[in-house]
Amino acid sequence: MPLSDTVEMLQAILGAIDEGIHVVDADGITIFYNHVAARLDGLTPEEVLGKPLLEVFPSLDRHSSTLLRVIESGDAIYNQTQTYKNWKGMRVETVNTTLPVRVGKRLVGAVEVAKDIGKLKELSERLVDLQAKISKPKRAKRGAEELAFHFDDILTKSEKMKRLKERAKKAARTTSPVLIYGETGTGKELFVQSIHQASSRSGKPFIAQNCAALPASLLESLLFGTVKGSFTGADDRPGLFELADGGTLFLDELNSMPLDLQAKLLRVLQDGQIRRIGGSQSTKVDVRVIAAVNEAPQSLVERGLMRTDLYYRINVVSFELPPLRERREDVELLVEHFLSKFNREFAMNVRGVSQEVAQLFARYDWPGNVRELEHVVEAAMNMVEGDMLLLEHLPAHMLERALPETPLHTLSSDPVSLLAVKEGCTLPELLRELEERIIGDALKKTDGNVLRAAKLLGIPRQTLQYKLSKRMIPPC
């Protein structure tokens, strides 16, 4: 392939990537600039190509420009936040990964992959501003009802959960760090808020932050705050540690926090002091840190996703919340609770669930745990027309997962007779008879409702209607 065709192909590939790509030569002259980078910067490729970088972005200099720094040092820069203005005065905020480009041993330029974080940073700063105005624990409201959770809100018949609640009530009396492990949807924040509300800190702030929700650079500034001028566009802002002073800071999905940021968190846990990004002074804070992970902590440590020293420092008090499949005795209780909740919210009067739904709920493995159960009940409440939740009201994804696993004996009272080999009958005839009897049993259980029978059988309604329309082979 001719060199010119190779170059055109490479340019087409880079132009099609859905991230900003900016390439400069060794003199800082732009030689490639795709449409995504142009959209992020509020420019056109023609306004940038062939021009010196600092001419197009005059607010940058050789130190603040990640491209020029890489050309000067020859070292790659990963996930670096950059805030700047283009020559039109438009402010741009990105997270950049910038790599040196070499031909042999000679450095000939640099390439930068940029992601726009301007909107995300704006939202995170609004969050900090809102948290700064809060002088009481975090409370969401729906109407006049306050939704700050207490231990009484943890509904359970499970002896294991009851023991965990009693242990947590004891832990609420102290200020030690807490680590909670539980699968997604097991109620970790409910547990954390209950500890806070039962503690002497209940009149102080409760602030929750999901560590997986923000890029590392934004998470660090959100937690520790910033000093004006620490980077372009930075203002004096308190971080969540300062805002939670005297109260509780809940860090969810701690395992998503980068290891270097975990080291900074460890220092705060050890000496109780934070230093804003770009600042030189340390500030004493009195914050109880409660962290949660959705994977086994020891496994996270072994795989290098959690620092060993942080694990031992934050794992002073630990709780492992069981998944719903290990506390099936709670399913009925929780269903009643969610029915009551959504009856109030939707102004409905659903009394309960059918026997088939109750049986399905009892044997379903609930991969999304209590959260999934709540969403399933809510979804069914949107479909119900009477006062009882039926199989046909349940979400399709749940039926597809659960009903194919339905044992044959739940569809037939005499499975042995169905499978018995009869003299003079071929295997296809026996299988046809078996299918016919199972379909008939399903229709009987659903009072002839084809849609419900199809869901019970785990097949599309059209497939069941087709089978019913076919001439069946008479029983042998």
Summary of the structure (lengths in Angstrom):
residues: 476
radius of gyration: 30.3
end to end distance: 70.1
largest distance: 92.3
contacts: 1418
relative contact order: 0.07
helix: 47%
strand: 18%
